[in-house]
Amino acid sequence: MNPVRAASRVLGRAPASRVGTLLALMILGALTEGAGFMLLVPLLNLLGGGAARSNGIERKLTSVLDLLHLPLTAGVLLAGFVALVSLRAALQYGRERLATSLQHGLVDQLRQQCFHALLNSEWRWLSSTRQADQANLLLTDASRVGTGLHFGLALLANTVAMAAHLAVALALSWSLTVAALAGGLAVFALLAGQRGKALQLGRELGKANRAMQRTVQESLGGIKLAKILRAEGQHEAAFARHMATLRIQQHRFSASSALGQALFQAAGAALLAAYLYFGLGFWHTPVPVLVTLVFIFSRLIPLLMAAHQQLHQVLHALPALEESERLLAECTRHAEPTAAARPNWPVSSDIELDAVTVSYDGRERPALASVSAAFRARTTTAIVGASGAGKSTLADILMGLLAPDSGKLRVGGEEIRGSLRQAWRAQVAYVPQETYLFHATIRENLLWARPDATDAELAIALEHAAAGFVLDLPQGLDTLVGDGGVLLSGGERQRLGLARALLCKPSLLILDEATSALDIDNEMRVRKAIENLHGELTVVLIGHRLATLEHADQVIVLGQGCVLASGTWTEVRPLQPNLS
Ligand SMILES: Nc1ncnc2c1ncn2[C@@H]1O[C@H](COP(=O)(O)OP(=O)(O)OP(=O)(O)O)[C@@H](O)[C@H]1O
């Protein structure tokens, strides 16, 4: 993507009226600045005791002053100069404020759009991506896009200002202006290599940022294990390595930027000296014109230098925009169809799987191979099988998280596909083996599932999930659970997970090894709670424990993605002696 295309893509997201106002402010600012310079020549003539009407520009100026009934005196010209500079300052202030608000608005919009796109992507694709890379994109890359935009807008303002300077300079002396322009552009062209390097450095910085984000996220995520394995040193070394790479990238970019600036300064001084030499010695340019030109070029060269620096920064940030666009395109390709209206399936709806097959990328054997099963409404089904048999994949299909590659999921006889998958999920509650809790209070963690639940409903859900311990805590529902619930025991976390699921009043409740961390006493209580739910909703229990199987209406045995046996526990048991 080149900078012009990038600018049009980014600015294309902003309201046209705001972009138009910004451009108008830039043009007006540049025109006022140009007009201010126009006053300099007659002013210098007057101050030098000469005639103020020696050339065309001055004659036009005099006719404007005549219209305003103002005399052509040094005082009037100075007042005009101050007024124009003040007007330009006011325009510049307005432009800066608008540009900043536009920049922040666009970055927020991009961040929001990426976050929304990620959250609404298909789970199958999401689960194959790296969270640290997404976090880096939403945080660091989005900020870099903001920096690029800031410099891009400054570059635009700069280009307009340069055009105004050039117009004035051309009016004063086209020969000196063309010479100056040619010189400036030659230096600009000489630094093309530097700008190409900026793009490359921007790409490398993106890689270094991603590596750093992965290290931080993975080190902190596994800090307990790192401490137990005494692997803190490895994490520290990786952190130091990535920090060093990051710093090297930043230093290389600063060095390249500073080199460009130094080259421009030296070349600018040489150009200025050459203009003075040729202007005085060969072209015999009048001194006031030459002084004005020197003044203009002493501003034009820094503007050109700034343009180079701004372009340098834009190119450096461009890979971050490319990454954001790439993510958005990927998310669009893997977008999950969303339901406008959400149909409700009565709790009396039977659930069926009809020849469901799921294959994951890069795996030879399908995780589920033509699996058919029926889950009668308000009954309990236990799904058992060896590790890797496909139990969790089956649960993902049942809750509408995964779409089968072939085959169907039906609820109440209706096929759950497309946007219906999302709608069906609203009626399913899932309790995984590892309960996910936020670093927040127990109440906030529970209300996440149902924000309108009352304290009385929370208490009932906790009781049904054998999680009455919460009410005995000194802070009760307002107890903080720590990162991922680290301040609670595994069993307490599981019971909170179950309470949260029950709070949703689901039609289908799936428990994936959800009692594995419970002691016998609490498991008995949770089992009792689940048994109490029998006849109220459809329950699917995934697990190995015998106690779970015995009380299920139906047991499905999975092996290598296929249904090996199904029926009541008494029917299945003789066929599967390994389960006893
Ligand atoms: N996202 C994925 N990408 C690739 N392969 C996967 C993915 N998820 C699961 N698999 C593979 O699919 C197969 C079934 O996995 P699944 O998690 O459904 O089994 P499981 O019976 O729940 O296992 P466990 O009891 O160990 O949790 C396994 O071979 C697993 O490696």
The ligand as a Tripos MOL2 file, in Angstrom:
@<TRIPOS>MOLECULE
LIG
   31    33     1     0     0
SMALL
NO_CHARGES

@<TRIPOS>ATOM
      1 N1         -8.5850  -26.1920   17.3240 N.pl3     1 LIG1
      2 C1         -8.0950  -27.3920   16.9570 C.ar      1 LIG1
      3 N2         -7.2530  -27.4660   15.9120 N.ar      1 LIG1
      4 C2         -6.7440  -28.6510   15.5260 C.ar      1 LIG1
      5 N3         -7.0520  -29.8140   16.1100 N.ar      1 LIG1
      6 C3         -7.8770  -29.8060   17.1730 C.ar      1 LIG1
      7 C4         -8.4410  -28.5870   17.6450 C.ar      1 LIG1
      8 N4         -9.2200  -28.8800   18.7060 N.ar      1 LIG1
      9 C5         -9.1540  -30.2280   18.8760 C.ar      1 LIG1
     10 N5         -8.3420  -30.7740   17.9530 N.ar      1 LIG1
     11 C6         -8.0680  -32.2230   17.7720 C.3       1 LIG1
     12 O1         -9.3030  -32.8780   17.5680 O.3       1 LIG1
     13 C7         -9.3470  -34.0970   18.2600 C.3       1 LIG1
     14 C8        -10.5490  -34.0910   19.2430 C.3       1 LIG1
     15 O2        -10.2980  -33.1130   20.2130 O.3       1 LIG1
     16 P1        -11.3120  -32.8400   21.3990 P.3       1 LIG1
     17 O3        -10.7880  -31.7120   22.2020 O.co2     1 LIG1
     18 O4        -12.6800  -32.7150   20.8600 O.co2     1 LIG1
     19 O5        -11.1880  -34.2030   22.2380 O.3       1 LIG1
     20 P2        -11.6820  -34.5540   23.7120 P.3       1 LIG1
     21 O6        -12.3230  -35.8800   23.6480 O.co2     1 LIG1
     22 O7        -12.4950  -33.4450   24.2540 O.co2     1 LIG1
     23 O8        -10.3020  -34.6370   24.4710 O.3       1 LIG1
     24 P3         -9.9970  -34.3740   26.0360 P.3       1 LIG1
     25 O9        -10.7920  -35.3760   26.8260 O.co2     1 LIG1
     26 O10        -8.5320  -34.6350   26.1220 O.co2     1 LIG1
     27 O11       -10.3790  -32.9700   26.3140 O.co2     1 LIG1
     28 C9         -8.0100  -34.2670   18.9560 C.3       1 LIG1
     29 O12        -7.2000  -35.0790   18.1330 O.3       1 LIG1
     30 C10        -7.4560  -32.8480   19.0050 C.3       1 LIG1
     31 O13        -6.0530  -32.8450   18.9550 O.3       1 LIG1
@<TRIPOS>BOND
     1     1     2 1
     2     2     3 ar
     3     2     7 ar
     4     3     4 ar
     5     4     5 ar
     6     5     6 ar
     7     6     7 ar
     8     6    10 ar
     9     7     8 ar
    10     8     9 ar
    11     9    10 ar
    12    10    11 1
    13    11    12 1
    14    11    30 1
    15    12    13 1
    16    13    14 1
    17    13    28 1
    18    14    15 1
    19    15    16 1
    20    16    17 2
    21    16    18 1
    22    16    19 1
    23    19    20 1
    24    20    21 2
    25    20    22 1
    26    20    23 1
    27    23    24 1
    28    24    25 2
    29    24    26 1
    30    24    27 1
    31    28    29 1
    32    28    30 1
    33    30    31 1
@<TRIPOS>SUBSTRUCTURE
     1 LIG1         1 GROUP 0 **** ****
